Amino acid sequence: MKRAEMLDATESILEKAGFQVSKRCVSRPSCFDVTVRKGEQLAFLKAFTNVGNITTKDALELKTISNSFSAAPLFISSKMRGKPIEDDTVYERYDIYTVTLKTLEDIVLHSMLPLVEAGPGGYYVSLDGDAIRETRQKLGLSIGKLAEMMGISRRTLYGYEKGMTKASVSVAYNLEWVLGTPLVKPINIFKRDLSIGFLAVAKRIVTKSRFLQAVLKKFAQINFKVTPTIKAPFDFVAQFSEGQLMVLGGVISRKERNVEQRTEEIVSVSKVANAQPVLITDGKQISEKVPHIRLEDFVKIKHPWEFMEQF
């Protein structure tokens, strides 16, 4: 299946499941294709024929953008490093969950969450450590005794109970059989990974545009957390007061030709992500339907509320 066909199918599945899907981000190279939401589930999604082709920089930027919205970054693919990806199994590429179309369909249309995650050397599952400990204690088994019955070390079993260690599929099956209770935790591909800070890649992204540099400097001066982007239809993400206001912004110069298409994408992504779109221009004429500020006026702003009054 070609990438375009995979993306068509992905959008169709999500829309059928009741997700709001943004316009595709095609106005310029982007680390994600669409933004999707259903209730509290928000994700920035990219489809690949072979997810092994994703670059480190693109993955890191996708994670940072997603994290700024407490969203999930997600890859849809059929291959990884040239090998087919199995259905009903979750893979990871740069710590971003990767699933097949079939797995995505089972999750969003049939509420069938995957249990198995592919990893180095095999397939693994996450165990409910509390359930293991409580069941073990009810049965009057010490950690040492249960470990002996399982043929594993006390340390390994302790790791399962503390949620520090994943188990092989065979070990998990045997442990459930011995304890007589389900122990495997389903995988939520829409989980919100907060392990990466909002400005995780800010220092890695260097813009040569003096226009954008001036915008970023001013946002920082009026107490916005702001980071530039390279692979997105917008040029920066700005946050004021712990998520009170999220801004997706584009800097638009007189030289830019595809302003209308890029603007539509910024507005569409903003709508799905519950963000405020804004364009900052060097004087170029922009549709009145989109909030926009001339750079010369923006740099005169001294307080956050002056910026917010523009909307």
Beta strands, then each sheet from edge to edge (+ up, - down):
strand 1: 20-21
strand 2: 34-38
strand 3: 41-50
strand 4: 72-80
strand 5: 83-84
strand 6: 89-93
strand 7: 96-99
strand 8: 116-119
strand 9: 122-127
strand 10: 167-168
strand 11: 184-185
strand 12: 224-228
strand 13: 236-240
strand 14: 245-252
strand 15: 276-281
strand 16: 292-294
sheet 1: 1+ 2- 3+ 4+ 5-
sheet 2: 1+ 2- 3+ 4+ 7+ 6- 8- 9+ 10-
sheet 3: 1+ 2- 3+ 4+ 7+ 6- 8- 9+ 11-
sheet 4: 12+ 13- 14+ 15+ 16+
end
